[in-house]
């Protein structure tokens, strides 16, 4: 009995799954975004600031200390000042901490920033 047809089918299945597999970058910080009924879809920019409820920062996927946030943002703005910062802050983050982050973004020279939310589904 020949197993050639079986190998062909397995190879085609493997090829199908390899071509349709979608890799999405995983966030190292789990963030529960707040919900909003008026949220609008924005194109993703190259500057994404993720803030955990404990206050840990990740800038474009790289962990940074909170003291160097403004310095890192300034260096990113120098590269291209037309970009905006998208802030992915956990809904449990303290308001005072969020205001400090917004101050750091403004002090770095960015005129615009986006607060990312999850859109609620109205039925």
C-alpha positions in Angstrom: 0.0 0.0 0.0 1.4 3.4 -1.0 1.4 6.3 1.5 2.2 8.9 -1.1 -1.4 10.3 -1.3 -1.4 10.5 2.5 1.8 12.5 2.5 0.5 14.8 -0.2 -2.7 15.5 1.8 -0.7 16.2 5.0 1.7 18.4 3.1 -1.2 20.4 1.6 -2.8 20.8 5.1 0.5 22.0 6.5 0.9 24.4 3.7 -2.6 25.7 4.1 -2.2 26.4 7.8 1.2 27.9 7.4 -0.1 30.4 4.8 -3.3 31.3 6.7 -1.7 31.7 10.1 -1.7 35.3 11.3 1.0 36.4 13.7 0.1 39.3 15.9 2.5 40.8 18.3 1.7 39.9 21.9 1.7 42.5 24.6 4.0 41.6 27.5 1.7 43.7 29.7 -1.9 42.6 30.1 -4.0 45.7 29.9 -7.8 45.9 30.4 -8.7 49.0 28.3 -11.6 51.1 29.4 -14.8 51.0 27.3 -16.3 53.8 25.4 -19.5 54.1 23.3 -18.1 57.0 21.3 -14.7 55.4 20.4 -13.5 55.9 16.8 -11.1 53.6 15.0 -7.7 55.2 14.5 -4.9 54.0 12.4 -2.1 52.5 14.4 1.0 54.7 14.7 4.5 53.7 15.4 4.5 55.1 18.9 2.4 53.0 21.3 2.8 53.5 25.1 1.3 50.7 27.2 0.8 51.3 30.9 -0.1 48.5 33.3 -2.2 49.1 36.5 1.0 48.9 38.5 2.6 51.7 36.4 4.9 49.6 34.3 5.7 51.2 30.9 6.3 49.6 27.5 7.1 51.9 24.6 6.7 50.2 21.3 7.0 46.9 23.0 10.2 47.6 24.9 10.1 48.0 28.7 11.3 51.4 29.9 11.7 52.8 33.4 9.2 55.5 34.4 12.0 58.1 35.0 13.1 57.9 31.3 9.7 58.1 29.7 10.0 61.8 28.7 13.6 61.3 27.4 12.5 58.3 25.3 9.6 60.2 23.8 11.8 63.1 22.9 14.1 60.8 21.0 11.2 59.3 19.1 9.8 62.8 18.3 13.2 63.9 16.9 13.0 61.0 14.4 9.6 62.1 13.1 7.5 64.8 14.7 4.4 64.1 12.6 3.5 61.0 14.6 1.1 60.8 17.6 1.4 58.8 20.7 -1.3 56.1 21.4 -1.7 55.5 25.1 -2.9 52.0 26.1 -3.6 52.6 29.8 -5.4 50.0 32.0 -8.7 51.2 33.3 -7.6 50.7 36.9 -4.7 53.2 36.5 -5.0 56.1 38.9 -6.0 59.4 37.3 -3.0 61.2 38.8 -0.7 58.8 37.1 -2.4 59.2 33.8 -2.1 63.0 34.1 1.6 62.6 34.7 1.9 60.5 31.6 0.0 63.1 29.5 2.3 65.8 30.9 5.4 63.8 29.9 3.9 63.4 26.4 3.3 67.1 26.1 6.7 68.0 27.6 8.3 65.8 25.0 6.8 68.1 22.3 3.9 66.0 21.0 0.9 68.1 20.3 -1.5 65.2 19.9 -2.1 61.8 21.6 -4.8 59.2 21.6 -6.2 57.3 24.6 -7.1 53.9 23.4 -10.3 52.3 24.5 -12.5 49.3 23.7 -15.6 50.2 21.8 -18.9 49.0 23.4 -21.4 47.4 21.2 -24.8 49.1 21.3 -27.7 46.9 20.6 
